[in-house]
Amino acid sequence: MARIPEEVIDHVRNQADIVDIIGNYVQLKKQGRNYSGLCPFHGEKTPSFSVSPEKQIFHCFGCGKGGNVFSFLMEHDGLTFVEAVKKVADMSHLDVEIELPEERDTAHLPKETSETAKMVEMHQLTAKLYHYILMETEEGVAALTYLKERGMSEQMMATFQIGFAPNHHATITSFLEKRGMDLQLAGTAGLLSERDDGQMVDRFRNRIMFPITNDRGQIIAFSGRLFDRDDGPKYLNSPETPIFNKRRTLFHFSEARQAIRKQEEITLMEGFMDVISAEEAGVQNAVASMGTSLTEEHADLIKRLTSRAIICYDGDRAGIEAAFKAGTLLVERNRLDVFVLQLPAGKDPDDFIRASGADKFKEIYKQQRMTWTAFKIHYLRRERNLQNETDQIGYIDDCLREIAKLDQAVERELYLKQLAEEFELTIETLKQQLQQSIKINQARQTASYNEPPIDDSLMGLMPQEDTEMLYSFEQPTQKLSAHTTAEQQLMKAMMESRDSFLLIKQLLGETQFYHDNYQALYTYLIGYFAEGNEADPNKFMDSVGDAAMKGLISSLEMVISPEEQGRIQFEDYIRSLKRFKLEQKKKELEQELAGYNRDNDKENEIRVMLEIVQLNRQLNSGQLD
């Protein structure tokens, strides 16, 4: 296993901004001194995931996961420690030399993990070959000319790694075979197909190739487009594989992440060419679904990055229907703020940009968005004859149901005024009917309300009496029991100061922490300082391999401590801990005594009573040892 010099690790750790790194994966909002968002490690609707820029740590109060910037990437992206350090350095634009081992040791990993890593590597290599063939060979000239005639620059071809698959059955097969790749695995990955005679051949031929990346920027699939003939599907996508699931994949999502975060909105399009043309026009936050309707998985992916979406689908009938379905999902399931952009003459974004230019597209993009309610009102008109009284009444009723969903009185008034003017009705009449729609909506919401279940998958990692705090992210000041507070403050002080560690260790003597996880962490800390390390909770995390311990460290770092603590405070904490342990022992003896009373066991009854008397004297006198 490759090792990185400690000074390099420290440099990367100290220079990286955890908010910026995690912000690539989670939509973070400033909340006091920290940032909060929806946890990427478990499903939740109320944010319980917190990131501290001051401490450079993250912690989820819902599932208990926590750590620093390295452990986040290790957990989220499935990286080794070395890979995580390198990725943090790359994402932070730090000029450090970190070499990854050429042959990663995968013996300790599940078979699926090592195989999927090889599948990703195959796709990366194949994408480079396809791009080379397009840009540098005679075979790619026709496809290159076609793309240029459509207005695509070579810069965009390089940015999106667009390539060309020659009309030959063994281009990729031979390429991978020469590099010692497993051809059967390449078939499983969707790069090759198996003929009836068992021969492996290229899946894609004579097509312009669009690489598809996952949310981590790894190439996991391709979409091949016909360009000079019509005998076959216009687009041929990779099949579903262990690394590619189109329900969970959005084209250009990873690459658009920074723009989405910066602009605080995402633009949804239908096709690859739409996204590429939009990128070249200066709209860099666009993504597209993989030849399928927007799914719940897509919506959850989007929700993690932003709360606002602009739907810019084709302007034809099918595009309008798709926009309605996508918007309904994003609004009703994920509570996103949705706008719809319909381009003139029913054109798709690629056609419109090529015909009217980038400036015109950006002008419409910024100024002609419809709110979701405005789009719904427009959508409700379809297939209705508004000259017919029955259709008029049905349309107005449907519109009022949509207007009733709005929270802002000003918005309601605006749409009511539009309806009143169009159908020559009074505002008062519409308001009366609107109130009925509002009452119906409220009744439905009350009937369908369900308290979200508590995720108790990590309940065992925290002391039982602390679980209320664990799930009360919005009320972090909830008072804890004295002994738990004592354990937290002692452990936190020891992690943050070597001098405090030495003093508390001396004061504790043979006394152990009451909760096993704190005692285990104390043992880790003793070993950490014994190796000559300085106090650094972030660095301490990297020395602890256990994920539960990392979570406990991050939770302790989120605890607020008094500004000044010393021997007096530490002695008070230890007395509180000792008192609690004696009180617990007393409760156990009282239960034991009750049993002897029932059994009329006088001898043991007297013995236990004397022990209880002695404990009471200790507790009353303050002599707790």
C-alpha positions as a printed NumPy array, in Angstrom:
array([[  0.   ,   0.   ,   0.   ],
       [  1.393,   3.41 ,  -1.003],
       [  2.176,   5.828,   1.798],
       [  2.103,   9.607,   1.757],
       [  4.552,  11.642,   3.856],
       [  2.882,  13.029,   6.978],
       [  3.835,  16.58 ,   6.043],
       [  1.979,  16.221,   2.719],
       [ -1.125,  14.86 ,   4.458],
       [ -1.001,  17.708,   6.984],
       [ -0.571,  20.272,   4.207],
       [ -3.569,  18.969,   2.249],
       [ -5.701,  18.669,   5.391],
       [ -4.858,  22.195,   6.534],
       [ -5.294,  23.84 ,   3.127],
       [ -8.52 ,  22.106,   2.068],
       [-11.895,  23.739,   2.693],
       [-14.294,  21.043,   3.86 ],
       [-17.324,  23.218,   3.069],
       [-16.174,  23.603,  -0.515],
       [-15.379,  19.898,  -0.926],
       [-18.594,  18.569,   0.631],
       [-20.542,  21.309,  -1.142],
       [-19.818,  19.436,  -4.375],
       [-22.003,  16.608,  -3.075],
       [-24.474,  18.235,  -0.679],
       [-26.491,  21.441,  -0.881],
       [-25.24 ,  23.336,   2.184],
       [-26.883,  26.329,   3.835],
       [-25.259,  28.648,   6.376],
       [-26.708,  28.081,   9.842],
       [-24.959,  30.074,  12.531],
       [-21.267,  29.17 ,  12.588],
       [-21.833,  25.927,  10.675],
       [-23.43 ,  24.743,   7.439],
       [-26.281,  22.252,   7.25 ],
       [-27.855,  20.066,   4.586],
       [-29.498,  16.733,   3.85 ],
       [-27.262,  13.827,   4.794],
       [-25.873,  11.945,   1.754],
       [-25.513,   8.749,   3.791],
       [-29.151,   8.145,   4.734],
       [-32.541,   9.28 ,   3.504],
       [-34.012,  12.248,   5.331],
       [-36.323,  15.203,   4.699],
       [-35.168,  17.458,   7.536],
       [-31.471,  18.471,   7.479],
       [-29.43 ,  16.84 ,  10.229],
       [-26.048,  16.926,   8.472],
       [-23.693,  19.63 ,   9.776],
       [-20.328,  20.86 ,   8.503],
       [-18.032,  23.001,  10.629],
       [-15.618,  25.238,   8.681],
       [-13.891,  26.136,  11.951],
       [-13.263,  22.52 ,  12.982],
       [-13.049,  21.224,   9.381],
       [-15.301,  18.278,  10.251],
       [-18.763,  16.991,   9.387],
       [-21.281,  15.171,  11.537],
       [-24.774,  13.818,  10.928],
       [-27.014,  13.973,  13.979],
       [-29.402,  11.572,  12.258],
       [-27.241,   8.559,  11.395],
       [-24.144,   9.339,  13.47 ],
       [-21.62 ,   9.389,  10.638],
       [-18.875,  11.946,  10.942],
       [-15.276,  12.714,  10.178],
       [-13.051,  15.075,   8.234],
       [-12.674,  15.84 ,   4.557],
       [-10.72 ,  12.619,   3.884],
       [-13.173,  10.317,   5.632],
       [-16.093,  11.978,   3.814],
       [-14.654,  11.071,   0.409],
       [-13.634,   7.608,   1.602],
       [-17.195,   6.96 ,   2.769],
       [-19.043,   8.689,  -0.074],
       [-16.843,   7.735,  -3.036],
       [-15.516,   4.405,  -1.754],
       [-11.886,   5.579,  -1.89 ],
       [ -8.807,   4.423,  -0.021],
       [ -7.125,   6.948,   2.279],
       [ -4.393,   7.638,  -0.306],
       [ -6.989,   8.141,  -3.045],
       [ -8.996,  10.462,  -0.802],
       [ -5.949,  12.623,  -0.003],
       [ -5.136,  12.876,  -3.703],
       [ -8.706,  13.774,  -4.636],
       [ -8.865,  16.468,  -1.931],
       [ -5.573,  17.887,  -3.217],
       [ -6.874,  17.891,  -6.798],
       [-10.203,  19.47 ,  -5.832],
       [ -8.364,  22.106,  -3.787],
       [ -5.92 ,  22.837,  -6.639],
       [ -2.918,  22.103,  -4.411],
       [  0.437,  21.528,  -6.09 ],
       [  1.528,  18.335,  -4.331],
       [  2.91 ,  15.068,  -5.68 ],
       [  0.804,  12.077,  -4.656],
       [  1.352,   8.851,  -6.541],
       [ -1.342,   6.206,  -6.532],
       [ -0.258,   2.558,  -6.722],
       [ -0.554,   1.217, -10.272],
       [ -2.043,  -1.999,  -9.021],
       [ -4.416,  -1.24 ,  -6.197],
       [ -4.521,  -4.03 ,  -3.627],
       [ -8.086,  -5.305,  -3.924],
       [ -7.656,  -8.658,  -2.2  ],
       [ -9.368,  -7.344,   0.925],
       [-12.26 ,  -5.808,  -1.039],
       [-15.497,  -7.524,  -2.086],
       [-15.302,  -8.945,  -5.622],
       [-17.914,  -6.474,  -6.834],
       [-15.835,  -3.513,  -5.671],
       [-12.636,  -4.577,  -7.45 ],
       [-14.539,  -5.524, -10.622],
       [-16.448,  -2.245, -10.775],
       [-13.171,  -0.35 , -10.414],
       [-11.849,  -2.244, -13.449],
       [-15.042,  -1.46 , -15.365],
       [-14.564,   2.251, -14.713],
       [-10.93 ,   1.977, -15.84 ],
       [-12.039,   0.277, -19.079],
       [-14.459,   3.124, -19.777],
       [-11.807,   5.756, -19.108],
       [ -9.389,   4.108, -21.548],
       [-12.089,   3.557, -24.164],
       [-13.183,   7.202, -23.99 ],
       [ -9.619,   8.345, -24.656],
       [ -9.373,   6.057, -27.693],
       [-12.739,   7.172, -29.1  ],
       [-11.745,  10.832, -28.694],
       [ -8.383,  10.241, -30.371],
       [-10.064,   8.505, -33.313],
       [-12.457,  11.434, -33.767],
       [ -9.878,  14.189, -33.538],
       [ -6.752,  12.656, -35.056],
       [ -7.579,   9.907, -37.55 ],
       [ -8.933,   9.592, -41.076],
       [-11.739,   7.359, -39.794],
       [-13.086,  10.182, -37.67 ],
       [-13.116,  12.897, -40.338],
       [-16.772,  12.448, -41.404],
       [-18.036,  12.531, -37.819],
       [-15.794,  15.499, -36.981],
       [-17.099,  17.411, -39.997],
       [-20.696,  16.632, -39.011],
       [-20.172,  17.99 , -35.495],
       [-18.499,  21.157, -36.753],
       [-21.326,  21.726, -39.216],
       [-23.72 ,  21.558, -36.271],
       [-21.761,  24.391, -34.696],
       [-19.789,  22.407, -32.121],
       [-16.287,  23.691, -31.453],
       [-13.274,  21.472, -30.912],
       [-13.015,  22.946, -27.427],
       [-16.466,  21.555, -26.564],
       [-15.531,  18.198, -28.099],
       [-12.534,  18.099, -25.768],
       [-14.517,  19.343, -22.749],
       [-17.142,  16.613, -23.167],
       [-14.576,  14.021, -24.399],
       [-16.715,  13.317, -27.469],
       [-15.36 ,  10.56 , -29.682],
       [-16.089,   8.27 , -32.596],
       [-16.541,   4.492, -32.759],
       [-15.327,   3.18 , -36.148],
       [-17.438,   0.805, -38.189],
       [-15.373,  -2.221, -37.169],
       [-16.271,  -5.097, -34.872],
       [-12.966,  -5.325, -32.946],
       [-11.556,  -1.834, -32.394],
       [-12.255,  -1.749, -28.647],
       [-12.058,  -5.529, -28.281],
       [ -8.463,  -5.592, -29.542],
       [ -7.588,  -2.421, -27.643],
       [ -8.682,  -3.877, -24.291],
       [ -7.256,  -7.333, -25.028],
       [ -3.791,  -5.881, -25.695],
       [ -3.918,  -4.262, -22.256],
       [ -4.703,  -7.546, -20.563],
       [ -8.305,  -6.633, -19.775],
       [-10.92 ,  -9.324, -19.116],
       [-13.158,  -9.279, -22.222],
       [-16.02 , -11.008, -20.408],
       [-15.908,  -8.264, -17.796],
       [-15.863,  -5.692, -20.603],
       [-19.047,  -7.334, -21.862],
       [-20.589,  -7.07 , -18.409],
       [-19.567,  -3.409, -18.395],
       [-21.491,  -2.83 , -21.638],
       [-18.505,  -2.071, -23.873],
       [-18.614,  -5.355, -25.795],
       [-21.296,  -7.788, -26.96 ],
       [-21.101, -11.565, -27.259],
       [-22.023, -13.212, -30.562],
       [-23.819, -16.541, -30.766],
       [-20.476, -18.255, -31.372],
       [-19.084, -16.766, -28.134],
       [-16.872, -14.175, -29.836],
       [-16.695, -10.788, -28.092],
       [-17.19 ,  -7.777, -30.408],
       [-17.582,  -3.995, -30.07 ],
       [-21.052,  -2.887, -28.987],
       [-20.777,   0.555, -30.618],
       [-19.9  ,   1.01 , -34.303],
       [-20.02 ,   3.958, -36.677],
       [-21.436,   6.285, -34.025],
       [-20.454,   9.569, -32.439],
       [-19.727,   8.693, -28.816],
       [-20.807,  10.699, -25.78 ],
       [-19.173,   9.553, -22.51 ],
       [-21.513,   9.429, -19.521],
       [-20.135,  10.098, -16.042],
       [-21.507,   9.337, -12.604],
       [-21.912,  11.946,  -9.866],
       [-18.193,  11.536,  -9.044],
       [-17.047,  12.337, -12.574],
       [-16.082,   8.745, -13.47 ],
       [-16.98 ,   7.54 , -16.982],
       [-19.424,   4.639, -16.561],
       [-21.262,   4.393, -19.89 ],
       [-21.619,   5.755, -23.414],
       [-24.322,   6.959, -25.715],
       [-23.646,   6.512, -29.415],
       [-25.379,   8.728, -32.004],
       [-25.969,   7.914, -35.664],
       [-24.987,  10.761, -37.972],
       [-24.871,   9.566, -41.586],
       [-27.634,   6.979, -41.903],
       [-31.056,   6.044, -40.475],
       [-30.868,   2.247, -40.226],
       [-31.001,   1.968, -36.451],
       [-31.927,   3.896, -33.334],
       [-30.752,   7.521, -33.348],
       [-29.125,   7.026, -29.924],
       [-27.798,   3.739, -28.58 ],
       [-27.032,   3.798, -24.852],
       [-24.948,   1.39 , -22.811],
       [-27.1  ,  -1.281, -21.141],
       [-27.706,  -1.307, -17.409],
       [-24.552,  -2.575, -15.698],
       [-23.137,  -2.825, -12.165],
       [-21.766,   0.729, -12.62 ],
       [-24.499,   2.297, -14.778],
       [-28.138,   2.776, -13.844],
       [-29.93 ,   5.35 , -15.983],
       [-32.497,   5.999, -13.243],
       [-29.659,   7.311, -11.087],
       [-27.585,   9.024, -13.768],
       [-27.857,  12.55 , -15.163],
       [-25.662,  13.53 , -18.112],
       [-23.142,  16.279, -17.166],
       [-24.233,  16.304, -13.497],
       [-20.749,  16.013, -12.001],
       [-19.267,  18.553, -14.398],
       [-22.106,  21.045, -13.82 ],
       [-21.976,  20.74 , -10.035],
       [-19.873,  23.856,  -9.412],
       [-22.076,  26.001, -11.655],
       [-25.22 ,  24.622, -10.001],
       [-23.874,  25.518,  -6.568],
       [-22.745,  28.963,  -7.664],
       [-26.011,  29.847,  -9.417],
       [-28.122,  27.981,  -6.848],
       [-30.204,  26.399,  -9.61 ],
       [-30.092,  23.537, -12.097],
       [-31.338,  23.475, -15.704],
       [-32.945,  20.247, -16.912],
       [-32.791,  19.391, -20.616],
       [-33.736,  16.347, -22.668],
       [-30.708,  15.676, -24.886],
       [-26.918,  15.58 , -24.853],
       [-26.674,  18.084, -27.695],
       [-28.968,  20.46 , -25.788],
       [-26.625,  20.383, -22.789],
       [-23.485,  20.797, -24.901],
       [-24.957,  23.724, -26.878],
       [-26.131,  25.348, -23.637],
       [-22.643,  24.967, -22.157],
       [-21.1  ,  26.625, -25.186],
       [-23.724,  29.401, -24.941],
       [-22.665,  30.091, -21.356],
       [-25.38 ,  28.166, -19.478],
       [-23.139,  25.79 , -17.541],
       [-25.591,  24.323, -15.04 ],
       [-27.482,  22.112, -17.506],
       [-27.97 ,  18.344, -17.227],
       [-30.041,  15.76 , -19.107],
       [-31.689,  12.475, -18.165],
       [-30.585,   9.343, -19.974],
       [-33.325,   8.901, -22.561],
       [-35.879,   8.418, -19.821],
       [-38.305,  10.514, -17.819],
       [-36.983,  12.229, -14.726],
       [-36.996,   9.68 , -11.891],
       [-37.267,   9.912,  -8.114],
       [-33.577,   9.039,  -7.93 ],
       [-32.765,  11.935, -10.265],
       [-34.909,  14.263,  -8.173],
       [-33.141,  13.211,  -4.96 ],
       [-29.767,  13.805,  -6.624],
       [-30.853,  17.308,  -7.633],
       [-32.291,  18.096,  -4.195],
       [-28.898,  17.498,  -2.62 ],
       [-27.375,  20.331,  -4.648],
       [-30.082,  22.942,  -5.093],
       [-33.662,  23.869,  -4.301],
       [-34.435,  25.531,  -7.651],
       [-34.835,  23.915, -11.085],
       [-35.459,  25.328, -14.561],
       [-37.034,  22.83 , -16.948],
       [-36.031,  23.557, -20.541],
       [-37.404,  20.653, -22.557],
       [-38.431,  20.527, -26.205],
       [-41.339,  22.831, -26.994],
       [-43.405,  20.18 , -28.799],
       [-46.324,  18.268, -27.32 ],
       [-44.134,  15.455, -25.971],
       [-41.744,  17.97 , -24.385],
       [-44.583,  19.806, -22.651],
       [-45.936,  16.528, -21.24 ],
       [-42.447,  15.567, -20.051],
       [-41.995,  18.991, -18.421],
       [-45.31 ,  18.583, -16.59 ],
       [-44.324,  15.154, -15.222],
       [-40.828,  16.292, -14.218],
       [-42.075,  19.479, -12.559],
       [-44.801,  17.633, -10.662],
       [-42.21 ,  15.215,  -9.272],
       [-39.807,  17.981,  -8.232],
       [-42.497,  20.162,  -6.661],
       [-44.703,  17.612,  -4.921],
       [-42.084,  15.068,  -3.851],
       [-38.949,  17.14 ,  -3.353],
       [-40.416,  20.594,  -2.659],
       [-38.23 ,  22.331,  -5.245],
       [-38.933,  25.781,  -6.621],
       [-39.57 ,  25.016, -10.31 ],
       [-39.643,  27.245, -13.402],
       [-40.35 ,  26.227, -16.992],
       [-38.709,  27.702, -20.079],
       [-40.527,  27.116, -23.372],
       [-38.599,  28.148, -26.47 ],
       [-40.367,  29.715, -29.485],
       [-41.759,  27.565, -32.323],
       [-41.504,  24.376, -30.291],
       [-37.727,  24.152, -30.799],
       [-35.332,  22.258, -28.567],
       [-32.412,  24.203, -27.002],
       [-29.812,  22.882, -29.478],
       [-31.877,  23.848, -32.543],
       [-32.768,  27.226, -31.069],
       [-29.169,  28.129, -30.193],
       [-27.91 ,  27.14 , -33.652],
       [-30.702,  29.11 , -35.337],
       [-30.902,  32.207, -33.118],
       [-27.529,  32.348, -31.376],
       [-26.234,  32.135, -27.828],
       [-27.138,  35.703, -26.845],
       [-30.805,  35.267, -27.753],
       [-30.947,  31.982, -25.836],
       [-29.433,  33.561, -22.713],
       [-31.87 ,  36.479, -22.971],
       [-34.875,  34.128, -23.056],
       [-33.288,  31.918, -20.385],
       [-33.058,  34.832, -17.954],
       [-36.224,  36.766, -18.773],
       [-38.924,  34.385, -19.978],
       [-39.128,  31.71 , -17.321],
       [-42.637,  30.729, -16.247],
       [-43.342,  29.988, -12.621],
       [-44.6  ,  26.485, -11.972],
       [-48.098,  27.817, -11.3  ],
       [-48.086,  29.833, -14.537],
       [-46.979,  26.747, -16.469],
       [-49.648,  24.589, -14.81 ],
       [-52.349,  27.136, -15.705],
       [-51.084,  27.131, -19.288],
       [-50.884,  23.32 , -19.275],
       [-54.475,  22.982, -18.032],
       [-55.697,  24.675, -21.224],
       [-54.679,  21.78 , -23.449],
       [-57.471,  19.84 , -25.133],
       [-60.087,  22.247, -23.73 ],
       [-62.466,  24.388, -25.699],
       [-62.654,  27.513, -23.569],
       [-65.55 ,  28.81 , -25.663],
       [-67.566,  25.967, -24.161],
       [-69.168,  26.776, -20.787],
       [-68.553,  23.317, -19.307],
       [-64.862,  23.418, -20.261],
       [-64.603,  26.964, -18.894],
       [-65.971,  25.944, -15.495],
       [-63.713,  22.879, -15.328],
       [-60.673,  24.934, -16.313],
       [-61.371,  27.677, -13.741],
       [-61.927,  25.067, -11.031],
       [-58.629,  23.346, -11.865],
       [-56.804,  26.686, -11.875],
       [-58.213,  27.618,  -8.473],
       [-56.994,  24.308,  -7.058],
       [-53.472,  25.199,  -8.23 ],
       [-53.688,  28.774,  -6.935],
       [-54.84 ,  27.423,  -3.562],
       [-51.477,  25.677,  -3.176],
       [-49.631,  29.017,  -3.127],
       [-48.457,  30.392,   0.224],
       [-48.12 ,  34.044,  -0.8  ],
       [-51.268,  36.177,  -0.908],
       [-49.711,  38.432,  -3.566],
       [-49.206,  35.479,  -5.907],
       [-52.778,  34.319,  -5.398],
       [-54.069,  37.802,  -6.125],
       [-52.037,  37.998,  -9.351],
       [-53.407,  34.77 , -10.81 ],
       [-56.945,  35.477,  -9.63 ],
       [-56.803,  38.835, -11.415],
       [-55.695,  37.136, -14.639],
       [-58.597,  34.663, -14.442],
       [-61.086,  37.382, -13.592],
       [-60.049,  39.511, -16.578],
       [-60.023,  36.601, -19.045],
       [-63.467,  35.293, -18.134],
       [-65.08 ,  38.575, -17.012],
       [-65.598,  37.438, -13.42 ],
       [-65.294,  39.414, -10.199],
       [-62.288,  38.885,  -7.89 ],
       [-64.712,  38.413,  -4.965],
       [-66.459,  35.488,  -6.678],
       [-63.149,  33.771,  -7.404],
       [-61.912,  34.378,  -3.847],
       [-64.994,  32.68 ,  -2.393],
       [-64.411,  29.603,  -4.515],
       [-60.672,  29.767,  -3.761],
       [-61.364,  29.503,  -0.031],
       [-63.166,  26.214,  -0.647],
       [-60.128,  24.894,  -2.554],
       [-57.81 ,  25.99 ,   0.271],
       [-59.918,  24.117,   2.85 ],
       [-59.857,  20.974,   0.695],
       [-56.045,  21.213,   0.367],
       [-55.642,  21.643,   4.117],
       [-57.865,  18.641,   4.811],
       [-55.851,  16.498,   2.407],
       [-52.536,  17.583,   3.969],
       [-53.821,  16.772,   7.455],
       [-55.073,  13.349,   6.364],
       [-51.827,  12.436,   4.585],
       [-49.409,  13.725,   7.23 ],
       [-47.123,  11.083,   8.657],
       [-44.28 ,  11.635,  11.08 ],
       [-41.075,  10.452,   9.316],
       [-39.6  ,   7.369,  10.968],
       [-36.452,   7.762,  13.019],
       [-33.397,   6.134,  11.464],
       [-32.165,   3.961,  14.312],
       [-29.522,   2.073,  12.34 ],
       [-26.74 ,   3.546,  14.484],
       [-28.553,   3.702,  17.834],
       [-25.971,   1.378,  19.352],
       [-23.146,   3.823,  18.695],
       [-24.411,   6.364,  21.257],
       [-25.369,   6.073,  24.934],
       [-29.049,   5.195,  25.173],
       [-30.046,   8.29 ,  27.134],
       [-28.373,  10.516,  24.514],
       [-30.48 ,   9.37 ,  21.589],
       [-32.961,  12.205,  22.055],
       [-30.159,  14.683,  21.411],
       [-28.986,  12.563,  18.488],
       [-32.237,  13.224,  16.635],
       [-32.759,  16.839,  17.698],
       [-30.474,  18.701,  15.315],
       [-32.759,  21.733,  15.411],
       [-32.567,  21.805,  19.22 ],
       [-28.897,  21.077,  19.96 ],
       [-29.008,  22.867,  23.305],
       [-31.153,  20.141,  24.915],
       [-29.884,  19.477,  28.424],
       [-28.023,  16.192,  28.918],
       [-27.48 ,  14.207,  32.076],
       [-24.596,  15.504,  34.204],
       [-22.414,  12.422,  33.768],
       [-22.812,  12.454,  29.96 ],
       [-21.874,  16.135,  29.854],
       [-18.881,  15.325,  32.05 ],
       [-17.697,  12.547,  29.725],
       [-18.139,  14.76 ,  26.662],
       [-16.231,  17.704,  28.118],
       [-13.399,  15.56 ,  29.452],
       [-12.92 ,  13.737,  26.165],
       [-13.192,  16.902,  24.095],
       [-10.629,  18.681,  26.283],
       [ -8.203,  15.76 ,  26.006],
       [ -8.497,  15.634,  22.193],
       [ -7.826,  19.361,  21.857],
       [ -4.902,  19.768,  24.271],
       [ -2.016,  17.47 ,  25.149],
       [ -1.585,  19.255,  28.498],
       [ -5.273,  18.69 ,  29.298],
       [ -4.898,  15.046,  28.308],
       [ -1.976,  14.528,  30.711],
       [ -3.774,  16.31 ,  33.549],
       [ -7.115,  14.501,  33.085],
       [ -5.343,  11.144,  32.729],
       [ -3.659,  11.789,  36.07 ],
       [ -6.915,  12.881,  37.729],
       [ -8.841,   9.887,  36.391],
       [ -6.373,   7.347,  37.746],
       [ -8.137,   3.975,  37.623],
       [-11.559,   5.532,  37.   ],
       [-13.099,   4.458,  33.722],
       [-15.691,   6.201,  31.584],
       [-19.213,   4.901,  32.123],
       [-20.063,   4.506,  28.427],
       [-18.068,   1.888,  26.557],
       [-17.653,   4.01 ,  23.418],
       [-16.05 ,   6.846,  25.409],
       [-13.726,   4.38 ,  27.14 ],
       [-12.76 ,   2.925,  23.752],
       [-12.063,   6.391,  22.381],
       [ -9.959,   7.169,  25.469],
       [ -7.874,   4.072,  24.714],
       [ -7.357,   5.24 ,  21.111],
       [ -6.297,   8.661,  22.4  ],
       [ -3.72 ,   7.194,  24.781],
       [ -2.118,   5.35 ,  21.841],
       [ -2.268,   8.459,  19.635],
       [ -0.361,  10.617,  22.125],
       [  2.029,   7.771,  22.956],
       [  3.224,   7.942,  19.319],
       [  4.344,  11.52 ,  19.88 ],
       [  1.475,  13.253,  18.051],
       [  0.325,  16.74 ,  18.965],
       [ -3.295,  17.461,  19.844],
       [ -5.283,  17.712,  16.608],
       [ -8.793,  16.176,  16.493],
       [ -8.746,  16.222,  12.69 ],
       [ -5.485,  14.295,  12.541],
       [ -6.65 ,  12.034,  15.367],
       [ -9.612,  11.021,  13.166],
       [ -7.248,   9.801,  10.463],
       [ -5.466,   7.578,  12.98 ],
       [ -8.727,   5.903,  14.009],
       [ -9.907,   3.299,  11.523],
       [-13.285,   2.625,  13.131],
       [-16.141,   4.563,  11.475],
       [-18.17 ,   4.634,  14.702],
       [-15.25 ,   6.233,  16.527],
       [-14.868,   8.854,  13.783],
       [-18.547,   9.65 ,  14.239],
       [-18.09 ,  10.014,  17.98 ],
       [-15.075,  12.302,  17.511],
       [-17.013,  14.527,  15.121],
       [-20.007,  14.649,  17.477],
       [-17.723,  15.7  ,  20.362],
       [-16.17 ,  18.415,  18.223],
       [-19.676,  19.812,  17.644],
       [-20.185,  20.123,  21.417],
       [-19.819,  23.654,  22.798],
       [-17.368,  23.957,  25.709],
       [-16.866,  26.739,  28.271],
       [-14.211,  29.211,  27.12 ],
       [-11.834,  28.458,  29.976],
       [-11.468,  25.031,  31.553],
       [ -8.75 ,  23.78 ,  33.867],
       [ -8.084,  21.534,  36.855],
       [-11.084,  22.762,  38.859],
       [-13.557,  22.062,  36.034],
       [-11.946,  18.7  ,  35.235],
       [-12.138,  17.641,  38.874],
       [-15.832,  18.607,  38.913],
       [-16.482,  16.519,  35.796],
       [-14.684,  13.511,  37.289],
       [-16.603,  13.876,  40.584],
       [-19.846,  13.941,  38.588],
       [-18.799,  10.776,  36.76 ],
       [-17.8  ,   9.005,  39.984],
       [-21.029,  10.079,  41.707],
       [-23.124,   8.732,  38.859],
       [-21.303,   5.387,  38.932],
       [-21.899,   5.101,  42.697],
       [-25.576,   5.995,  42.218],
       [-25.859,   3.32 ,  39.555],
       [-24.25 ,   0.81 ,  41.898],
       [-26.693,   1.826,  44.629],
       [-29.669,   1.232,  42.287],
       [-28.342,  -2.213,  41.45 ],
       [-27.979,  -3.056,  45.161],
       [-31.508,  -1.814,  45.875],
       [-32.856,  -4.138,  43.181],
       [-30.791,  -6.961,  44.672],
       [-32.15 ,  -6.145,  48.145],
       [-35.75 ,  -6.312,  46.888],
       [-35.061,  -9.821,  45.616],
       [-33.655, -10.963,  48.962],
       [-36.706,  -9.458,  50.683],
       [-39.013, -11.527,  48.482],
       [-36.971, -14.679,  49.184],
       [-36.732, -13.89 ,  52.949],
       [-32.941, -14.278,  52.694],
       [-31.986, -12.423,  55.898],
       [-28.237, -12.999,  55.673],
       [-27.831, -11.492,  52.203],
       [-30.441,  -8.855,  53.004],
       [-28.314,  -7.557,  55.902],
       [-25.124,  -7.696,  53.815],
       [-26.617,  -5.646,  50.975],
       [-28.219,  -3.177,  53.398],
       [-24.806,  -2.5  ,  54.924],
       [-23.333,  -1.906,  51.443],
       [-26.12 ,   0.571,  50.658],
       [-25.501,   2.395,  53.965],
       [-21.808,   2.646,  53.115],
       [-22.613,   4.016,  49.623],
       [-24.966,   6.598,  51.147],
       [-22.185,   7.775,  53.458],
       [-19.831,   8.146,  50.487],
       [-22.39 ,  10.068,  48.48 ],
       [-23.319,  12.347,  51.39 ],
       [-19.744,  13.027,  52.441],
       [-18.429,  13.56 ,  48.912],
       [-15.763,  10.857,  49.406],
       [-16.424,   9.206,  46.047],
       [-13.342,   7.002,  45.65 ]])
